[in-house]
Amino acid sequence: MADPLAAPGPARLQLGYWLSSEEHPPADLVRWARRAEEAGFSSAAISDHYHPWTARQGQAPFVWTVLGTIASATQRLSIGTAVTAPMIRLHPAVVAHAAATAACLLPGRFFLGVGSGERLNEHILGTHWPEPRVRLEMLEEAVAIIRRLFDGEMVSHHGAHFTVETARLFTRPESPPPIYLAAGGRRSAEVAARIGDGLIGVAPNPRHVEAFEAAGGRGKPRLGQVHVCWADTEADARRIAHEWWPNGALSGPLLTELPQPRDVEQAARLVRLEDVARVVACGPDPEVHLAAIARFAAAGFSVLYVHQVGPDQEGFFRFYERDVLPALTIASPTSRGGAPT
């Protein structure tokens, strides 16, 4: 199985670009993917939402259509979903179909990132929203179905959560794409190690990486996401980050349980500028951005996706081309050490 994010030699942190489907219309997402490739980012990850977190963000295109267009607009960029929930809104057999087609359009440079989802996106069909333990069970069963379909089997499955009747994928890539699992705790990290080809995390928490490795994930890619906001001044960056990404300062089950953007907005009214600045690297100082990247390297991540909050993506790209990417020399993340120099 070809893995577009597997390190070819000594492990080093790869820097990717985060395509925020919540903030950008589909044509712009395609443009930013192409621009990321030009700027020197090795890969990209794209969020899969039915709703944005807040109405101010304002977007949520169908990710599989966008991926097909990105395939035609780029040549080298590896890209995958971060993350798709193959459980309620999208049945795992449908996700397998979509992902196999995407992998054919992006030969050797597509990965499928999956997770247990948020009520914000998954409640739309009126299906019961299960508790976290059940959602993790559903994810395990879904991944097993997807892998069988990726392998070209004729699949009939009557499980605890899903039914598939005589399904077979006729359009498949030569090698199935890797499947990475999102994990926000020890138990989900252990599941990711056991059934996944890599880990996706959203915080520089070494305990999650350690749990993943201890459960069998050693040597597999470990993907992270860092939020930044470049602007001409730190004050402007803080203001933009607070306006566009207040949900970044919310944590715990709140984000998985709220059903509507207006509910997230109501919770975010309690979020201050300084709260957002603690989770978003703000301003024009490269050292601030490099320090945020270094925290993920020290925690053991091998691929890090940089999410520029707000509409000014071109300013971000120029800043990273000029001041961040040339300065980014990271020691092996498997050593838990290393920092930008």
BELPE-V651870 format. One record per helix or strand of 2 or more residues. SS is the DSSP state (a for helix, b for strand). FROM is the first residue (numbers start at 1). LEN is the number of residues. If there is no record, write none. Layout:
[[SS,FROM,LEN] [SS,FROM,LEN]]
This chain:
[[b,14,6] [a,26,14] [b,43,4] [a,63,11] [b,78,4] [a,92,14] [b,110,5] [a,119,7] [a,132,19] [b,155,4] [b,163,5] [b,179,4] [a,186,10] [b,198,3] [a,206,12] [b,221,9] [a,234,11] [a,246,4] [a,254,4] [a,261,8] [a,273,7] [b,280,3] [a,286,14] [b,303,6] [a,313,15] [a,333,3]]
